[in-house]
């Protein structure tokens, strides 16, 4: 399962094997705007993803 948490909240199924980078491109996310967690741990764009994984893209907010 893929979840996006931030200004928009969406959930998507994982349909096959890929990498985090491929998922980011497919979802049209700006990678630098999100912290990516796989099964609760931070990962980089080259991390493989499978249908049993829980992927969360948490949007980074800043301001004052």
C-alpha positions in Angstrom: 0.0 0.0 0.0 1.2 3.5 -0.8 0.0 6.5 1.2 0.6 10.1 0.6 0.3 12.4 3.7 0.4 16.1 3.4 -1.7 18.8 1.7 -3.3 15.9 -0.2 -4.0 12.5 1.3 -4.3 9.6 -1.1 -3.9 5.8 -1.0 -2.8 3.6 -3.8 -2.2 -0.2 -4.1 1.3 -1.4 -5.1 0.7 -3.3 -8.4 4.2 -4.9 -8.9 7.8 -4.6 -8.1 9.5 -1.3 -8.7 11.8 1.2 -6.9 10.8 4.2 -4.8 12.1 6.4 -7.6 9.8 4.7 -10.2 6.9 5.1 -7.8 7.7 8.8 -7.4 7.7 9.3 -11.1 4.5 7.3 -11.6 2.7 9.4 -9.0 4.3 12.6 -10.3 5.6 13.7 -6.9 8.5 16.0 -6.4 10.9 13.8 -4.5 12.6 16.6 -2.6 9.2 17.6 -1.1 8.6 14.2 0.7 10.2 12.0 3.2 9.8 8.4 2.1 9.2 5.5 4.6 9.1 1.8 3.7 7.7 -0.3 6.4 8.3 2.5 8.9 11.9 3.2 8.0 13.4 6.0 5.9 14.6 4.9 2.4 16.2 6.4 -0.7 14.9 6.4 -4.3 16.9 3.2 -5.3 15.1 1.1 -2.6 13.1 -1.8 -4.2 9.3 -2.0 -3.5 7.1 -5.1 -3.5 3.4 -5.6 -3.1 3.7 -6.5 0.6 5.4 -3.2 1.5 3.8 -0.2 3.3 5.1 2.9 1.6 4.4 6.4 3.0 5.3 9.7 1.4 5.2 12.4 4.1 5.2 15.9 2.7 7.8 18.2 4.2 6.5 21.6 5.4 8.5 24.6 6.4 7.7 28.1 7.4 7.7 30.4 10.3 
